Amino acid sequence: MTKFGVVVGSTRKNSYSHGVAEAIVAGLPEEAEVTFLNIAELPLYNQDFDEESPEVYTQFRATVAAQDAFIFVTPEHNRSISAALKNALDVASRPWGQNVWQGKPALVASQSISGISGVLAHHILRQSLVFLDMPTMQQPELYIGNVANLADETGQISNADTKAFLANTGNQFADFAQRFIK
């Protein structure tokens, strides 16, 4: 059974990113174990904590380490990823030499209420995952623009074609991930 971690870059209630993530997860195999990682409560990464990390860092790192593959969904904040998402990447990649993201296959999706689709956040996140040594599925690219027109008031994707596309991508990612899981 494959363990999929889901990291949603938005900490907002009823976020579109969470809705996109759930639509992707719908396409994973029925037996998949899915864990949505809470990044909202992580204190800002501080290298001074490397020798004696707060318990919340230790627990988060253990949760990341326990996953086989990751689905990342990010909004675009000021032409980049959210501070919460960047912080989560930093917390689980430190102390230096103890990167628990390393080697885990990843899928990246971005969404935006504009037609730009979070493309810059998407590529910034991909670049960080390259540094973290995470093999990332290249196709299809998931840039979800005008997401407010594709979702309901709770942030869930309601457009049938978009739901089908995202679920199909989740299925493709499950196959992609198997190539890297030991």
C-alpha positions, -999 to 999 in steps of 0.1 A, spaced: 0 0 0 14 34 -11 14 62 14 7 96 -2 13 128 17 -6 158 6 7 193 12 -17 222 6 1 255 4 -30 275 15 -40 275 51 -73 293 44 -106 277 53 -123 264 22 -92 270 1 -93 262 -36 -59 245 -32 -75 221 -8 -103 215 -33 -78 208 -61 -59 184 -38 -90 164 -30 -99 162 -67 -64 147 -74 -66 123 -44 -99 110 -58 -80 94 -86 -55 76 -64 -59 38 -60 -86 28 -35 -61 11 -13 -38 42 -11 -32 57 23 -36 95 21 -24 119 48 -30 156 45 -1 173 64 -10 203 85 15 230 78 -4 259 94 9 253 129 46 250 121 67 277 138 90 295 113 121 275 106 151 287 126 185 271 123 190 277 161 164 249 166 185 223 146 202 209 177 170 209 199 141 210 176 106 218 188 84 187 191 62 200 163 92 200 140 101 164 150 66 152 145 63 169 111 96 154 99 85 120 111 52 123 92 70 134 60 95 105 64 67 80 67 52 90 33 61 73 0 51 101 -23 38 137 -22 11 158 -39 18 195 -35 -9 221 -44 -1 257 -41 -18 290 -45 3 320 -58 12 346 -32 29 377 -45 43 357 -75 57 329 -53 46 301 -30 30 308 3 52 314 33 36 284 51 46 261 22 81 274 20 84 270 58 72 234 56 98 226 29 125 241 51 115 224 84 115 189 68 148 194 49 168 205 80 191 201 99 215 201 70 220 165 57 188 152 72 164 161 43 134 137 48 118 148 15 148 133 -5 140 107 -31 102 109 -27 83 113 -59 62 145 -62 33 160 -81 29 197 -83 -3 216 -90 -10 253 -88 -42 273 -88 -52 309 -90 -84 329 -93 -68 346 -123 -60 332 -157 -23 331 -148 -30 299 -129 -2 303 -103 24 295 -129 52 313 -111 44 296 -78 43 263 -97 78 268 -111 92 281 -79 79 251 -61 93 228 -87 127 244 -84 127 239 -46 118 202 -52 148 198 -75 171 210 -47 153 187 -23 160 158 -47 124 149 -53 117 133 -87 87 153 -100 61 142 -125 64 164 -156 32 158 -175 5 167 -174 12 201 -160 -14 212 -135 -20 250 -138 -56 256 -127 -66 291 -137 -99 309 -129 -104 283 -102 -133 303 -86 -153 294 -117 -145 257 -113 -153 253 -76 -182 257 -52 -183 281 -22 -165 255 0 -135 254 -24 -144 219 -38 -139 215 -75 -174 213 -90 -167 215 -127 -170 179 -140 -143 182 -167 -118 196 -142 -127 169 -116 -121 142 -142 -88 157 -154 -75 160 -118 -86 125 -108 -70 111 -140 -38 129 -131 -39 114 -96 -42 80 -112 -12 88 -135 8 100 -105 2 67 -86 18 49 -115 47 74 -117 53 72 -80 57 34 -82 88 38 -103 106 54 -73 92 37 -43 116 12 -28 
